[in-house]
Amino acid sequence: MEVKIGVQHAPREIVLESGQTAEDVERAVADALGGKSELLSLVDEHGRKVLVPADRLAYVEIGEPTTRKVGFGTL
């Protein structure tokens, strides 16, 4: 699923494709904003870890689960 993270004082947002469920991402964001963790930690599809300081989060947009397209045709 696509996750977009807005960071304060940064001109661009962070966009990543995560294999985590929407509930897992939401729980991680809630823990970071609630003070349980100082960092928002997410893992993308390639196993790379993205860490954002919780006090710098502007917004987090959780998208729909993406389906893999097969072939070259346009729909």
N, CA, C and O atoms as a CHARMM CRD file, in Angstrom:
* protein
*
  300
    1    1 MET  N      0.83500  -1.16400   0.00000 PROA 1      0.00000
    2    1 MET  CA     0.00000   0.00000   0.00000 PROA 1      0.00000
    3    1 MET  C      0.88000   1.22700   0.00000 PROA 1      0.00000
    4    1 MET  O      1.99400   1.21000   0.52400 PROA 1      0.00000
    5    2 GLU  N      0.37100   2.29700  -0.59400 PROA 2      0.00000
    6    2 GLU  CA     1.13600   3.53200  -0.67900 PROA 2      0.00000
    7    2 GLU  C      0.94200   4.36000   0.59000 PROA 2      0.00000
    8    2 GLU  O     -0.17900   4.53600   1.06600 PROA 2      0.00000
    9    3 VAL  N      2.04800   4.86300   1.12800 PROA 3      0.00000
   10    3 VAL  CA     2.01800   5.70900   2.31500 PROA 3      0.00000
   11    3 VAL  C      2.76100   6.99800   1.97700 PROA 3      0.00000
   12    3 VAL  O      3.89900   6.96000   1.50900 PROA 3      0.00000
   13    4 LYS  N      2.11800   8.13300   2.21400 PROA 4      0.00000
   14    4 LYS  CA     2.74100   9.43800   2.00700 PROA 4      0.00000
   15    4 LYS  C      2.90200  10.09900   3.37100 PROA 4      0.00000
   16    4 LYS  O      1.96000  10.15700   4.16200 PROA 4      0.00000
   17    5 ILE  N      4.11000  10.59600   3.63400 PROA 5      0.00000
   18    5 ILE  CA     4.41800  11.21400   4.92000 PROA 5      0.00000
   19    5 ILE  C      4.89100  12.63800   4.67500 PROA 5      0.00000
   20    5 ILE  O      5.87700  12.86300   3.97300 PROA 5      0.00000
   21    6 GLY  N      4.18700  13.58800   5.25600 PROA 6      0.00000
   22    6 GLY  CA     4.60000  14.97400   5.20100 PROA 6      0.00000
   23    6 GLY  C      5.45200  15.29200   6.40600 PROA 6      0.00000
   24    6 GLY  O      5.09000  14.96500   7.53600 PROA 6      0.00000
   25    7 VAL  N      6.59400  15.93600   6.16700 PROA 7      0.00000
   26    7 VAL  CA     7.53200  16.27000   7.23100 PROA 7      0.00000
   27    7 VAL  C      7.63000  17.79000   7.32100 PROA 7      0.00000
   28    7 VAL  O      7.79900  18.46800   6.30800 PROA 7      0.00000
   29    8 GLN  N      7.52300  18.31800   8.53500 PROA 8      0.00000
   30    8 GLN  CA     7.62700  19.75600   8.73900 PROA 8      0.00000
   31    8 GLN  C      8.98400  20.25900   8.26300 PROA 8      0.00000
   32    8 GLN  O     10.00600  19.60100   8.45800 PROA 8      0.00000
   33    9 HSD  N      8.98300  21.43100   7.63800 PROA 9      0.00000
   34    9 HSD  CA    10.18700  22.10600   7.15500 PROA 9      0.00000
   35    9 HSD  C     10.91400  21.31900   6.07400 PROA 9      0.00000
   36    9 HSD  O     12.11000  21.52400   5.86800 PROA 9      0.00000
   37   10 ALA  N     10.22000  20.42800   5.38300 PROA 10     0.00000
   38   10 ALA  CA    10.78800  19.69100   4.25000 PROA 10     0.00000
   39   10 ALA  C      9.92300  19.98700   3.02900 PROA 10     0.00000
   40   10 ALA  O      8.69800  19.89600   3.10800 PROA 10     0.00000
   41   11 PRO  N     10.53600  20.33700   1.90800 PROA 11     0.00000
   42   11 PRO  CA     9.74800  20.73400   0.73300 PROA 11     0.00000
   43   11 PRO  C      9.01600  19.57900   0.05400 PROA 11     0.00000
   44   11 PRO  O      8.03900  19.81100  -0.65800 PROA 11     0.00000
   45   12 ARG  N      9.46700  18.34400   0.25900 PROA 12     0.00000
   46   12 ARG  CA     8.83000  17.20600  -0.40700 PROA 12     0.00000
   47   12 ARG  C      8.33600  16.19800   0.61600 PROA 12     0.00000
   48   12 ARG  O      8.85800  16.09800   1.72600 PROA 12     0.00000
   49   13 GLU  N      7.32200  15.46000   0.21500 PROA 13     0.00000
   50   13 GLU  CA     6.81400  14.40600   1.08400 PROA 13     0.00000
   51   13 GLU  C      7.56900  13.10900   0.80400 PROA 13     0.00000
   52   13 GLU  O      8.16900  12.94100  -0.25800 PROA 13     0.00000
   53   14 ILE  N      7.52900  12.20500   1.76600 PROA 14     0.00000
   54   14 ILE  CA     8.12600  10.88000   1.61100 PROA 14     0.00000
   55   14 ILE  C      7.02700   9.94600   1.12300 PROA 14     0.00000
   56   14 ILE  O      5.96700   9.85400   1.74200 PROA 14     0.00000
   57   15 VAL  N      7.27500   9.25500   0.02000 PROA 15     0.00000
   58   15 VAL  CA     6.30400   8.31200  -0.53200 PROA 15     0.00000
   59   15 VAL  C      6.95500   6.94200  -0.56400 PROA 15     0.00000
   60   15 VAL  O      8.06200   6.78400  -1.07900 PROA 15     0.00000
   61   16 LEU  N      6.26500   5.94800  -0.01100 PROA 16     0.00000
   62   16 LEU  CA     6.79700   4.59600  -0.03700 PROA 16     0.00000
   63   16 LEU  C      5.68100   3.58700  -0.21600 PROA 16     0.00000
   64   16 LEU  O      4.53500   3.81900   0.17200 PROA 16     0.00000
   65   17 GLU  N      6.04200   2.46300  -0.81200 PROA 17     0.00000
   66   17 GLU  CA     5.14000   1.33200  -0.94100 PROA 17     0.00000
   67   17 GLU  C      5.47000   0.37700   0.19500 PROA 17     0.00000
   68   17 GLU  O      6.58300  -0.14200   0.27800 PROA 17     0.00000
   69   18 SER  N      4.50600   0.15300   1.05900 PROA 18     0.00000
   70   18 SER  CA     4.74500  -0.68900   2.22600 PROA 18     0.00000
   71   18 SER  C      3.95700  -1.98100   2.12700 PROA 18     0.00000
   72   18 SER  O      2.82900  -2.00200   1.63300 PROA 18     0.00000
   73   19 GLY  N      4.55800  -3.04400   2.59700 PROA 19     0.00000
   74   19 GLY  CA     3.87200  -4.33100   2.66800 PROA 19     0.00000
   75   19 GLY  C      3.05100  -4.47200   3.93600 PROA 19     0.00000
   76   19 GLY  O      2.34200  -5.46200   4.11100 PROA 19     0.00000
   77   20 GLN  N      3.14300  -3.48300   4.82600 PROA 20     0.00000
   78   20 GLN  CA     2.38300  -3.51300   6.07300 PROA 20     0.00000
   79   20 GLN  C      0.90800  -3.22000   5.79300 PROA 20     0.00000
   80   20 GLN  O      0.57400  -2.58400   4.79300 PROA 20     0.00000
   81   21 THR  N      0.04400  -3.68000   6.66800 PROA 21     0.00000
   82   21 THR  CA    -1.38000  -3.40900   6.52000 PROA 21     0.00000
   83   21 THR  C     -1.68000  -1.97800   6.96500 PROA 21     0.00000
   84   21 THR  O     -0.86800  -1.33900   7.63500 PROA 21     0.00000
   85   22 ALA  N     -2.84700  -1.49200   6.58400 PROA 22     0.00000
   86   22 ALA  CA    -3.25900  -0.14400   6.98300 PROA 22     0.00000
   87   22 ALA  C     -3.34000  -0.03300   8.50000 PROA 22     0.00000
   88   22 ALA  O     -3.00800   1.00700   9.06800 PROA 22     0.00000
   89   23 GLU  N     -3.77400  -1.08700   9.14800 PROA 23     0.00000
   90   23 GLU  CA    -3.87200  -1.08500  10.60900 PROA 23     0.00000
   91   23 GLU  C     -2.49800  -0.98900  11.26300 PROA 23     0.00000
   92   23 GLU  O     -2.32900  -0.29100  12.26200 PROA 23     0.00000
   93   24 ASP  N     -1.51200  -1.69500  10.69400 PROA 24     0.00000
   94   24 ASP  CA    -0.14800  -1.63700  11.23700 PROA 24     0.00000
   95   24 ASP  C      0.44400  -0.24100  11.09200 PROA 24     0.00000
   96   24 ASP  O      1.07900   0.26800  12.01500 PROA 24     0.00000
   97   25 VAL  N      0.23600   0.37500   9.93100 PROA 25     0.00000
   98   25 VAL  CA     0.74800   1.72800   9.70200 PROA 25     0.00000
   99   25 VAL  C      0.05600   2.71000  10.63500 PROA 25     0.00000
  100   25 VAL  O      0.70800   3.56800  11.22900 PROA 25     0.00000
  101   26 GLU  N     -1.25200   2.59000  10.76800 PROA 26     0.00000
  102   26 GLU  CA    -2.00200   3.48200  11.65100 PROA 26     0.00000
  103   26 GLU  C     -1.55300   3.32800  13.10100 PROA 26     0.00000
  104   26 GLU  O     -1.43600   4.31800  13.82300 PROA 26     0.00000
  105   27 ARG  N     -1.30400   2.10400  13.52400 PROA 27     0.00000
  106   27 ARG  CA    -0.83800   1.85100  14.88800 PROA 27     0.00000
  107   27 ARG  C      0.53300   2.47800  15.11600 PROA 27     0.00000
  108   27 ARG  O      0.78000   3.05700  16.17400 PROA 27     0.00000
  109   28 ALA  N      1.42700   2.36800  14.13400 PROA 28     0.00000
  110   28 ALA  CA     2.76900   2.95300  14.25900 PROA 28     0.00000
  111   28 ALA  C      2.69500   4.47300  14.34300 PROA 28     0.00000
  112   28 ALA  O      3.43000   5.08900  15.11400 PROA 28     0.00000
  113   29 VAL  N      1.81200   5.07900  13.55500 PROA 29     0.00000
  114   29 VAL  CA     1.63300   6.53700  13.59100 PROA 29     0.00000
  115   29 VAL  C      1.05100   6.96100  14.93700 PROA 29     0.00000
  116   29 VAL  O      1.50900   7.93700  15.53200 PROA 29     0.00000
  117   30 ALA  N      0.04700   6.23600  15.41700 PROA 30     0.00000
  118   30 ALA  CA    -0.57600   6.56700  16.70400 PROA 30     0.00000
  119   30 ALA  C      0.43100   6.43700  17.85100 PROA 30     0.00000
  120   30 ALA  O      0.43500   7.26400  18.76300 PROA 30     0.00000
  121   31 ASP  N      1.28100   5.40900  17.81400 PROA 31     0.00000
  122   31 ASP  CA     2.29800   5.24500  18.85000 PROA 31     0.00000
  123   31 ASP  C      3.29700   6.39700  18.82600 PROA 31     0.00000
  124   31 ASP  O      3.70600   6.89200  19.87500 PROA 31     0.00000
  125   32 ALA  N      3.68800   6.82100  17.62300 PROA 32     0.00000
  126   32 ALA  CA     4.64700   7.91900  17.50400 PROA 32     0.00000
  127   32 ALA  C      4.04100   9.23100  17.98600 PROA 32     0.00000
  128   32 ALA  O      4.69500   9.99000  18.70200 PROA 32     0.00000
  129   33 LEU  N      2.81200   9.49900  17.60600 PROA 33     0.00000
  130   33 LEU  CA     2.17000  10.75000  18.00900 PROA 33     0.00000
  131   33 LEU  C      1.72900  10.72900  19.46300 PROA 33     0.00000
  132   33 LEU  O      1.62700  11.78100  20.09300 PROA 33     0.00000
  133   34 GLY  N      1.46500   9.54700  20.00400 PROA 34     0.00000
  134   34 GLY  CA     1.03600   9.42100  21.39300 PROA 34     0.00000
  135   34 GLY  C      2.18100   9.43700  22.39200 PROA 34     0.00000
  136   34 GLY  O      1.94800   9.43000  23.60100 PROA 34     0.00000
  137   35 GLY  N      3.41600   9.45700  21.90400 PROA 35     0.00000
  138   35 GLY  CA     4.55600   9.52500  22.80300 PROA 35     0.00000
  139   35 GLY  C      5.14100   8.18200  23.19100 PROA 35     0.00000
  140   35 GLY  O      6.10600   8.12800  23.95400 PROA 35     0.00000
  141   36 LYS  N      4.57200   7.08700  22.67800 PROA 36     0.00000
  142   36 LYS  CA     5.11600   5.76200  22.99800 PROA 36     0.00000
  143   36 LYS  C      6.44900   5.52000  22.29900 PROA 36     0.00000
  144   36 LYS  O      7.26600   4.72300  22.76100 PROA 36     0.00000
  145   37 SER  N      6.66000   6.21200  21.18500 PROA 37     0.00000
  146   37 SER  CA     7.89100   6.07500  20.42400 PROA 37     0.00000
  147   37 SER  C      8.30600   7.45600  19.93300 PROA 37     0.00000
  148   37 SER  O      7.45200   8.27400  19.59300 PROA 37     0.00000
  149   38 GLU  N      9.59700   7.71900  19.89200 PROA 38     0.00000
  150   38 GLU  CA    10.08200   9.01500  19.41800 PROA 38     0.00000
  151   38 GLU  C     10.19800   9.06300  17.90300 PROA 38     0.00000
  152   38 GLU  O     10.32500  10.13900  17.31800 PROA 38     0.00000
  153   39 LEU  N     10.15400   7.88400  17.26200 PROA 39     0.00000
  154   39 LEU  CA    10.29400   7.78800  15.81800 PROA 39     0.00000
  155   39 LEU  C      9.12800   7.04200  15.20500 PROA 39     0.00000
  156   39 LEU  O      8.61600   6.08700  15.78900 PROA 39     0.00000
  157   40 LEU  N      8.70600   7.48100  14.01800 PROA 40     0.00000
  158   40 LEU  CA     7.78600   6.70000  13.20500 PROA 40     0.00000
  159   40 LEU  C      8.66200   5.80000  12.35100 PROA 40     0.00000
  160   40 LEU  O      9.49000   6.28900  11.58300 PROA 40     0.00000
  161   41 SER  N      8.49200   4.50600  12.47500 PROA 41     0.00000
  162   41 SER  CA     9.31500   3.53500  11.76400 PROA 41     0.00000
  163   41 SER  C      8.42900   2.68800  10.86800 PROA 41     0.00000
  164   41 SER  O      7.53200   1.99100  11.34400 PROA 41     0.00000
  165   42 LEU  N      8.68900   2.75400   9.54700 PROA 42     0.00000
  166   42 LEU  CA     7.95800   1.94900   8.57400 PROA 42     0.00000
  167   42 LEU  C      8.95500   1.22000   7.68600 PROA 42     0.00000
  168   42 LEU  O     10.08500   1.67600   7.51000 PROA 42     0.00000
  169   43 VAL  N      8.53700   0.08800   7.12800 PROA 43     0.00000
  170   43 VAL  CA     9.38400  -0.70700   6.24400 PROA 43     0.00000
  171   43 VAL  C      8.72300  -0.76200   4.87900 PROA 43     0.00000
  172   43 VAL  O      7.52900  -1.04400   4.77600 PROA 43     0.00000
  173   44 ASP  N      9.50700  -0.48900   3.80900 PROA 44     0.00000
  174   44 ASP  CA     8.93800  -0.53000   2.46700 PROA 44     0.00000
  175   44 ASP  C      9.00600  -1.94800   1.89900 PROA 44     0.00000
  176   44 ASP  O      9.46800  -2.87100   2.57100 PROA 44     0.00000
  177   45 GLU  N      8.54500  -2.11300   0.66200 PROA 45     0.00000
  178   45 GLU  CA     8.48200  -3.43700   0.04100 PROA 45     0.00000
  179   45 GLU  C      9.85200  -4.07400  -0.16900 PROA 45     0.00000
  180   45 GLU  O      9.95600  -5.29600  -0.27000 PROA 45     0.00000
  181   46 HSD  N     10.89700  -3.26300  -0.23600 PROA 46     0.00000
  182   46 HSD  CA    12.24600  -3.76900  -0.47300 PROA 46     0.00000
  183   46 HSD  C     13.00900  -4.01700   0.82500 PROA 46     0.00000
  184   46 HSD  O     14.19300  -4.35100   0.79300 PROA 46     0.00000
  185   47 GLY  N     12.34300  -3.85700   1.95900 PROA 47     0.00000
  186   47 GLY  CA    12.96800  -4.10500   3.24200 PROA 47     0.00000
  187   47 GLY  C     13.71100  -2.92000   3.82400 PROA 47     0.00000
  188   47 GLY  O     14.33700  -3.03900   4.87700 PROA 47     0.00000
  189   48 ARG  N     13.65000  -1.76300   3.14800 PROA 48     0.00000
  190   48 ARG  CA    14.30600  -0.56500   3.66700 PROA 48     0.00000
  191   48 ARG  C     13.44400   0.05100   4.75700 PROA 48     0.00000
  192   48 ARG  O     12.22000   0.10600   4.63800 PROA 48     0.00000
  193   49 LYS  N     14.08200   0.50600   5.80400 PROA 49     0.00000
  194   49 LYS  CA    13.37600   1.10100   6.93400 PROA 49     0.00000
  195   49 LYS  C     13.39700   2.61900   6.80000 PROA 49     0.00000
  196   49 LYS  O     14.44200   3.21300   6.53500 PROA 49     0.00000
  197   50 VAL  N     12.23600   3.24000   6.98600 PROA 50     0.00000
  198   50 VAL  CA    12.10500   4.69200   6.94600 PROA 50     0.00000
  199   50 VAL  C     11.80700   5.16000   8.36200 PROA 50     0.00000
  200   50 VAL  O     10.84000   4.71300   8.97900 PROA 50     0.00000
  201   51 LEU  N     12.64200   6.06500   8.88000 PROA 51     0.00000
  202   51 LEU  CA    12.48200   6.59300  10.22800 PROA 51     0.00000
  203   51 LEU  C     12.24000   8.09600  10.15000 PROA 51     0.00000
  204   51 LEU  O     13.00100   8.81900   9.50700 PROA 51     0.00000
  205   52 VAL  N     11.18000   8.56200  10.80400 PROA 52     0.00000
  206   52 VAL  CA    10.85800   9.98400  10.83200 PROA 52     0.00000
  207   52 VAL  C     10.63600  10.37900  12.28700 PROA 52     0.00000
  208   52 VAL  O      9.87600   9.71400  12.99100 PROA 52     0.00000
  209   53 PRO  N     11.28500  11.45400  12.75600 PROA 53     0.00000
  210   53 PRO  CA    11.04300  11.90300  14.13300 PROA 53     0.00000
  211   53 PRO  C      9.56600  12.26200  14.32400 PROA 53     0.00000
  212   53 PRO  O      8.98500  12.97000  13.50300 PROA 53     0.00000
  213   54 ALA  N      8.97500  11.77800  15.39200 PROA 54     0.00000
  214   54 ALA  CA     7.53800  11.97200  15.63000 PROA 54     0.00000
  215   54 ALA  C      7.17700  13.44800  15.75700 PROA 54     0.00000
  216   54 ALA  O      6.08200  13.84300  15.35500 PROA 54     0.00000
  217   55 ASP  N      8.06400  14.26600  16.30300 PROA 55     0.00000
  218   55 ASP  CA     7.73900  15.67700  16.47900 PROA 55     0.00000
  219   55 ASP  C      7.82600  16.47100  15.18100 PROA 55     0.00000
  220   55 ASP  O      7.49000  17.65500  15.16700 PROA 55     0.00000
  221   56 ARG  N      8.27000  15.84500  14.08500 PROA 56     0.00000
  222   56 ARG  CA     8.36500  16.51200  12.78400 PROA 56     0.00000
  223   56 ARG  C      7.27500  16.07400  11.80700 PROA 56     0.00000
  224   56 ARG  O      7.24000  16.54700  10.67100 PROA 56     0.00000
  225   57 LEU  N      6.38200  15.17300  12.23700 PROA 57     0.00000
  226   57 LEU  CA     5.31300  14.70700  11.34800 PROA 57     0.00000
  227   57 LEU  C      4.30200  15.81300  11.09600 PROA 57     0.00000
  228   57 LEU  O      3.80600  16.43800  12.03300 PROA 57     0.00000
  229   58 ALA  N      3.99900  16.05100   9.82700 PROA 58     0.00000
  230   58 ALA  CA     2.95700  17.00600   9.46400 PROA 58     0.00000
  231   58 ALA  C      1.66600  16.24300   9.16200 PROA 58     0.00000
  232   58 ALA  O      0.59500  16.61600   9.64100 PROA 58     0.00000
  233   59 TYR  N      1.77100  15.17100   8.36500 PROA 59     0.00000
  234   59 TYR  CA     0.61100  14.33100   8.06200 PROA 59     0.00000
  235   59 TYR  C      1.09000  12.98500   7.55200 PROA 59     0.00000
  236   59 TYR  O      2.23100  12.84200   7.11200 PROA 59     0.00000
  237   60 VAL  N      0.20500  12.00000   7.61600 PROA 60     0.00000
  238   60 VAL  CA     0.45800  10.68000   7.05200 PROA 60     0.00000
  239   60 VAL  C     -0.79100  10.28200   6.28900 PROA 60     0.00000
  240   60 VAL  O     -1.88600  10.23800   6.84900 PROA 60     0.00000
  241   61 GLU  N     -0.61800   9.99200   5.01000 PROA 61     0.00000
  242   61 GLU  CA    -1.72800   9.58300   4.15100 PROA 61     0.00000
  243   61 GLU  C     -1.55400   8.10600   3.82800 PROA 61     0.00000
  244   61 GLU  O     -0.54500   7.70100   3.25100 PROA 61     0.00000
  245   62 ILE  N     -2.54400   7.31000   4.20300 PROA 62     0.00000
  246   62 ILE  CA    -2.50100   5.86800   3.97200 PROA 62     0.00000
  247   62 ILE  C     -3.42300   5.56900   2.80800 PROA 62     0.00000
  248   62 ILE  O     -4.62400   5.82800   2.87300 PROA 62     0.00000
  249   63 GLY  N     -2.84400   5.01400   1.72200 PROA 63     0.00000
  250   63 GLY  CA    -3.61500   4.74900   0.51600 PROA 63     0.00000
  251   63 GLY  C     -4.23100   3.36900   0.50600 PROA 63     0.00000
  252   63 GLY  O     -4.10500   2.58900   1.44900 PROA 63     0.00000
  253   64 GLU  N     -4.89700   3.10300  -0.58900 PROA 64     0.00000
  254   64 GLU  CA    -5.51200   1.79700  -0.80900 PROA 64     0.00000
  255   64 GLU  C     -4.42500   0.75600  -1.08900 PROA 64     0.00000
  256   64 GLU  O     -3.36700   1.09500  -1.62000 PROA 64     0.00000
  257   65 PRO  N     -4.67500  -0.48700  -0.74200 PROA 65     0.00000
  258   65 PRO  CA    -3.72500  -1.53000  -1.12600 PROA 65     0.00000
  259   65 PRO  C     -3.60600  -1.57200  -2.64100 PROA 65     0.00000
  260   65 PRO  O     -4.61700  -1.55500  -3.34300 PROA 65     0.00000
  261   66 THR  N     -2.37600  -1.62800  -3.15300 PROA 66     0.00000
  262   66 THR  CA    -2.16100  -1.62500  -4.58900 PROA 66     0.00000
  263   66 THR  C     -2.15800  -3.05400  -5.10400 PROA 66     0.00000
  264   66 THR  O     -1.67700  -3.97400  -4.44200 PROA 66     0.00000
  265   67 THR  N     -2.70800  -3.21700  -6.30000 PROA 67     0.00000
  266   67 THR  CA    -2.68700  -4.51500  -6.95500 PROA 67     0.00000
  267   67 THR  C     -1.63400  -4.46200  -8.04600 PROA 67     0.00000
  268   67 THR  O     -1.45600  -3.43900  -8.70800 PROA 67     0.00000
  269   68 ARG  N     -0.95300  -5.55300  -8.22100 PROA 68     0.00000
  270   68 ARG  CA     0.08200  -5.60300  -9.24800 PROA 68     0.00000
  271   68 ARG  C     -0.56200  -5.81400 -10.60500 PROA 68     0.00000
  272   68 ARG  O     -1.41100  -6.68800 -10.77400 PROA 68     0.00000
  273   69 LYS  N     -0.15100  -5.00400 -11.56800 PROA 69     0.00000
  274   69 LYS  CA    -0.67300  -5.13100 -12.91800 PROA 69     0.00000
  275   69 LYS  C      0.27300  -6.02900 -13.72200 PROA 69     0.00000
  276   69 LYS  O      1.49200  -5.97900 -13.56100 PROA 69     0.00000
  277   70 VAL  N     -0.31300  -6.83800 -14.57700 PROA 70     0.00000
  278   70 VAL  CA     0.46300  -7.75500 -15.39700 PROA 70     0.00000
  279   70 VAL  C      0.19100  -7.42600 -16.85300 PROA 70     0.00000
  280   70 VAL  O     -0.95500  -7.20200 -17.24200 PROA 70     0.00000
  281   71 GLY  N      1.22600  -7.39800 -17.64300 PROA 71     0.00000
  282   71 GLY  CA     1.06600  -7.15500 -19.07500 PROA 71     0.00000
  283   71 GLY  C      1.33200  -5.70700 -19.44900 PROA 71     0.00000
  284   71 GLY  O      1.67800  -4.87700 -18.60800 PROA 71     0.00000
  285   72 PHE  N      1.16000  -5.42800 -20.74200 PROA 72     0.00000
  286   72 PHE  CA     1.46000  -4.11000 -21.26800 PROA 72     0.00000
  287   72 PHE  C      0.21900  -3.37900 -21.73000 PROA 72     0.00000
  288   72 PHE  O      0.33000  -2.24400 -22.19200 PROA 72     0.00000
  289   73 GLY  N     -0.93200  -3.96000 -21.63000 PROA 73     0.00000
  290   73 GLY  CA    -2.16800  -3.32700 -22.08200 PROA 73     0.00000
  291   73 GLY  C     -2.60400  -2.20300 -21.15400 PROA 73     0.00000
  292   73 GLY  O     -2.27300  -2.19400 -19.96900 PROA 73     0.00000
  293   74 THR  N     -3.34000  -1.27200 -21.70400 PROA 74     0.00000
  294   74 THR  CA    -3.87400  -0.18200 -20.88700 PROA 74     0.00000
  295   74 THR  C     -5.33800  -0.44800 -20.63900 PROA 74     0.00000
  296   74 THR  O     -6.05500  -0.90200 -21.53100 PROA 74     0.00000
  297   75 LEU  N     -5.77500  -0.17400 -19.45700 PROA 75     0.00000
  298   75 LEU  CA    -7.18100  -0.38700 -19.10300 PROA 75     0.00000
  299   75 LEU  C     -7.81900   0.91800 -18.73600 PROA 75     0.00000
  300   75 LEU  O     -9.00400   0.95400 -18.40500 PROA 75     0.00000
